[in-house]
């Protein structure tokens, strides 16, 4: 059985990860453009953001499955 308090904590964590990933990605893109960094640094930031979003999607899906079980 799903623990609603644990699910709420995990969903808060997911929300924080999504917000930090998006703000960090935007900041790195802006800083890189300002200081004319090489393109591979932008791709590295993209990869890190995608990883955070995929993790968030997987955790959200697992919570949804637990609630519907």
DOVOMAR-602936 format. One record per residue: z negated, x, y negated of N, C-alpha, C, CB in turn; residue in three letters; residue number from 1; chain. Coordinates in steps of 0.2 Angstrom, whole numbers, plus 2048, in hexadecimal, padded with zeros to 3 digits. Glycine has a CB too. Layout:
<pts>
+-----+-----+-----+------+------+------+-----+-----+-----+------+------+------+-------+------+------+
| n.z | n.x | n.y | ca.z | ca.x | ca.y | c.z | c.x | c.y | cb.z | cb.x | cb.y | lumro | semi | keti |
+-----+-----+-----+------+------+------+-----+-----+-----+------+------+------+-------+------+------+
|   Z |   X |   Y |    Z |    X |    Y |   Z |   X |   Y |    Z |    X |    Y |   ALA |  NUM |    A |
...
+-----+-----+-----+------+------+------+-----+-----+-----+------+------+------+-------+------+------+
</pts>
This chain:
<pts>
+-----+-----+-----+------+------+------+-----+-----+-----+------+------+------+-------+------+------+
| n.z | n.x | n.y | ca.z | ca.x | ca.y | c.z | c.x | c.y | cb.z | cb.x | cb.y | lumro | semi | keti |
+-----+-----+-----+------+------+------+-----+-----+-----+------+------+------+-------+------+------+
| 800 | 804 | 806 |  800 |  800 |  800 | 800 | 804 | 7FA |  7FA |  7FB |  800 |   UNK |    1 |    A |
| 804 | 802 | 7F5 |  804 |  806 |  7EF | 7FE | 805 | 7EA |  80B |  804 |  7EB |   UNK |    2 |    A |
| 7FC | 80B | 7E8 |  7F6 |  80B |  7E3 | 7F9 | 80A | 7DC |  7F2 |  811 |  7E4 |   UNK |    3 |    A |
| 7F8 | 804 | 7D9 |  7FB |  803 |  7D2 | 7F8 | 809 | 7CD |  7F9 |  7FC |  7CF |   UNK |    4 |    A |
| 7F2 | 80B | 7CD |  7F0 |  810 |  7C9 | 7F4 | 817 | 7CA |  7E8 |  811 |  7C9 |   UNK |    5 |    A |
| 7F5 | 818 | 7D0 |  7F9 |  81F |  7D1 | 800 | 81E | 7CF |  7F9 |  820 |  7D9 |   UNK |    6 |    A |
| 803 | 818 | 7D0 |  80A |  817 |  7CE | 80A | 817 | 7C6 |  80C |  810 |  7D0 |   UNK |    7 |    A |
| 805 | 814 | 7C3 |  805 |  815 |  7BC | 805 | 81C | 7B9 |  800 |  810 |  7B9 |   UNK |    8 |    A |
| 801 | 820 | 7BC |  800 |  827 |  7BA | 807 | 82B | 7BB |  7FB |  82A |  7BE |   UNK |    9 |    A |
| 80A | 829 | 7C1 |  810 |  82C |  7C3 | 816 | 82A | 7BE |  813 |  82B |  7CA |   UNK |   10 |    A |
| 816 | 824 | 7BC |  81B |  821 |  7B7 | 81A | 824 | 7B0 |  81B |  81A |  7B7 |   UNK |   11 |    A |
| 813 | 825 | 7AE |  812 |  829 |  7A8 | 815 | 830 | 7A8 |  80B |  829 |  7A6 |   UNK |   12 |    A |
| 814 | 833 | 7AE |  816 |  83A |  7AF | 81E | 83A | 7AE |  814 |  83D |  7B5 |   UNK |   13 |    A |
| 821 | 835 | 7B1 |  828 |  835 |  7B1 | 82B | 834 | 7AA |  82B |  82F |  7B6 |   UNK |   14 |    A |
| 827 | 830 | 7A6 |  829 |  82F |  79F | 828 | 835 | 79B |  825 |  829 |  79C |   UNK |   15 |    A |
| 823 | 839 | 79C |  822 |  83F |  798 | 827 | 844 | 79A |  81B |  842 |  79A |   UNK |   16 |    A |
| 829 | 845 | 7A1 |  82E |  849 |  7A3 | 834 | 848 | 7A0 |  82E |  84A |  7AA |   UNK |   17 |    A |
| 836 | 841 | 7A0 |  83D |  83F |  79D | 83D | 841 | 795 |  83E |  838 |  79E |   UNK |   18 |    A |
| 837 | 83F | 792 |  837 |  841 |  78A | 837 | 848 | 789 |  831 |  83D |  787 |   UNK |   19 |    A |
| 833 | 84C | 78C |  833 |  853 |  78B | 83A | 856 | 78D |  82D |  856 |  78F |   UNK |   20 |    A |
| 83D | 854 | 792 |  843 |  857 |  794 | 849 | 856 | 78F |  845 |  854 |  79B |   UNK |   21 |    A |
| 849 | 850 | 78D |  84E |  84E |  788 | 84D | 851 | 781 |  84E |  846 |  786 |   UNK |   22 |    A |
| 846 | 852 | 77F |  845 |  855 |  778 | 846 | 85D | 779 |  83E |  854 |  776 |   UNK |   23 |    A |
| 844 | 85F | 77F |  845 |  867 |  780 | 84D | 868 | 780 |  842 |  869 |  786 |   UNK |   24 |    A |
| 850 | 864 | 784 |  858 |  865 |  784 | 85B | 865 | 77D |  85B |  860 |  789 |   UNK |   25 |    A |
| 859 | 860 | 779 |  85C |  85F |  772 | 85A | 865 | 76E |  859 |  859 |  76F |   UNK |   26 |    A |
| 854 | 867 | 76F |  851 |  86D |  76B | 855 | 873 | 76D |  84A |  86E |  76C |   UNK |   27 |    A |
| 856 | 875 | 773 |  859 |  87B |  775 | 861 | 87A | 773 |  859 |  87B |  77D |   UNK |   28 |    A |
| 864 | 875 | 774 |  86B |  874 |  771 | 86B | 876 | 76A |  86E |  86D |  773 |   UNK |   29 |    A |
| 867 | 873 | 766 |  867 |  874 |  75F | 866 | 87B | 75D |  862 |  86F |  75B |   UNK |   30 |    A |
| 861 | 87E | 760 |  85F |  885 |  75F | 865 | 88A | 761 |  858 |  887 |  762 |   UNK |   31 |    A |
| 867 | 888 | 767 |  86D |  88C |  769 | 873 | 88C | 765 |  86F |  88A |  770 |   UNK |   32 |    A |
| 874 | 886 | 762 |  87A |  886 |  75E | 879 | 889 | 757 |  87C |  87E |  75C |   UNK |   33 |    A |
| 872 | 889 | 755 |  871 |  88C |  74E | 871 | 894 | 74F |  86A |  88A |  74C |   UNK |   34 |    A |
| 86F | 897 | 755 |  86E |  89E |  756 | 874 | 8A0 | 759 |  868 |  8A0 |  759 |   UNK |   35 |    A |
| 879 | 89C | 75B |  87F |  89E |  75E | 87E | 8A1 | 765 |  884 |  8A2 |  75A |   UNK |   36 |    A |
| 87A | 89E | 769 |  879 |  8A1 |  770 | 87F | 8A0 | 774 |  873 |  89D |  773 |   UNK |   37 |    A |
| 87F | 8A4 | 77A |  884 |  8A3 |  77E | 884 | 89C | 782 |  884 |  8A9 |  784 |   UNK |   38 |    A |
| 88A | 89A | 784 |  88B |  894 |  788 | 886 | 893 | 78E |  892 |  892 |  789 |   UNK |   39 |    A |
| 885 | 899 | 791 |  881 |  898 |  798 | 87A | 896 | 796 |  881 |  89F |  79B |   UNK |   40 |    A |
| 877 | 897 | 790 |  871 |  895 |  78F | 871 | 88D | 78E |  86E |  898 |  789 |   UNK |   41 |    A |
| 876 | 88B | 78B |  877 |  884 |  78B | 877 | 880 | 791 |  87D |  882 |  786 |   UNK |   42 |    A |
| 87B | 883 | 796 |  87C |  881 |  79D | 875 | 881 | 7A0 |  881 |  885 |  7A0 |   UNK |   43 |    A |
| 871 | 886 | 79F |  86B |  887 |  7A2 | 866 | 881 | 7A0 |  868 |  88E |  7A1 |   UNK |   44 |    A |
| 866 | 880 | 79A |  862 |  87A |  797 | 865 | 874 | 79A |  863 |  87A |  78F |   UNK |   45 |    A |
| 86B | 873 | 79B |  86E |  86D |  79E | 86B | 86C | 7A5 |  876 |  86D |  79D |   UNK |   46 |    A |
| 86C | 871 | 7A8 |  869 |  871 |  7AF | 862 | 870 | 7B0 |  86B |  878 |  7B3 |   UNK |   47 |    A |
| 85E | 872 | 7AC |  857 |  871 |  7AC | 856 | 869 | 7AA |  853 |  875 |  7A7 |   UNK |   48 |    A |
| 859 | 867 | 7A5 |  858 |  860 |  7A3 | 85B | 85B | 7A9 |  85C |  85E |  79D |   UNK |   49 |    A |
| 860 | 85D | 7AC |  863 |  859 |  7B2 | 85D | 859 | 7B7 |  869 |  85C |  7B4 |   UNK |   50 |    A |
| 85B | 85F | 7B9 |  855 |  85F |  7BE | 84F | 85B | 7BC |  853 |  866 |  7BF |   UNK |   51 |    A |
| 84D | 85B | 7B6 |  848 |  856 |  7B4 | 84A | 84F | 7B5 |  846 |  858 |  7AD |   UNK |   52 |    A |
| 850 | 84D | 7B3 |  852 |  846 |  7B4 | 853 | 844 | 7BB |  858 |  845 |  7B0 |   UNK |   53 |    A |
| 855 | 848 | 7BF |  856 |  847 |  7C6 | 84F | 846 | 7C9 |  85A |  84C |  7CA |   UNK |   54 |    A |
| 84A | 84A | 7C8 |  843 |  84A |  7CA | 840 | 843 | 7C8 |  83F |  850 |  7C8 |   UNK |   55 |    A |
| 841 | 841 | 7C2 |  83F |  83B |  7BF | 842 | 835 | 7C3 |  840 |  83A |  7B8 |   UNK |   56 |    A |
| 848 | 835 | 7C4 |  84B |  830 |  7C8 | 849 | 82F | 7CF |  853 |  831 |  7C8 |   UNK |   57 |    A |
| 848 | 835 | 7D2 |  845 |  835 |  7D9 | 83E | 832 | 7D9 |  845 |  83C |  7DC |   UNK |   58 |    A |
| 83A | 834 | 7D5 |  833 |  831 |  7D4 | 833 | 82A | 7D3 |  82F |  835 |  7CF |   UNK |   59 |    A |
| 837 | 828 | 7CE |  837 |  821 |  7CC | 83A | 81D | 7D2 |  83C |  820 |  7C6 |   UNK |   60 |    A |
| 83F | 81F | 7D6 |  841 |  81C |  7DC | 83C | 81B | 7E1 |  847 |  81F |  7DE |   UNK |   61 |    A |
| 838 | 820 | 7E2 |  833 |  820 |  7E7 | 82D | 81B | 7E5 |  830 |  827 |  7E8 |   UNK |   62 |    A |
| 82B | 81B | 7DF |  826 |  816 |  7DD | 829 | 80F | 7DE |  825 |  817 |  7D5 |   UNK |   63 |    A |
| 82F | 80E | 7DC |  833 |  807 |  7DD | 833 | 805 | 7E4 |  83A |  807 |  7DA |   UNK |   64 |    A |
| 834 | 80A | 7E9 |  834 |  808 |  7F0 | 82D | 807 | 7F3 |  837 |  80F |  7F4 |   UNK |   65 |    A |
| 828 | 80B | 7F0 |  821 |  809 |  7F2 | 81F | 802 | 7F0 |  81D |  80F |  7EF |   UNK |   66 |    A |
| 821 | 800 | 7EA |  81F |  7FA |  7E8 | 822 | 7F4 | 7EB |  820 |  7F9 |  7E0 |   UNK |   67 |    A |
| 828 | 7F5 | 7EE |  82C |  7F0 |  7F1 | 82B | 7F0 | 7F9 |  834 |  7F1 |  7F0 |   UNK |   68 |    A |
| 827 | 7F5 | 7FB |  826 |  7F5 |  802 | 821 | 7F0 | 805 |  824 |  7FC |  804 |   UNK |   69 |    A |
+-----+-----+-----+------+------+------+-----+-----+-----+------+------+------+-------+------+------+
</pts>
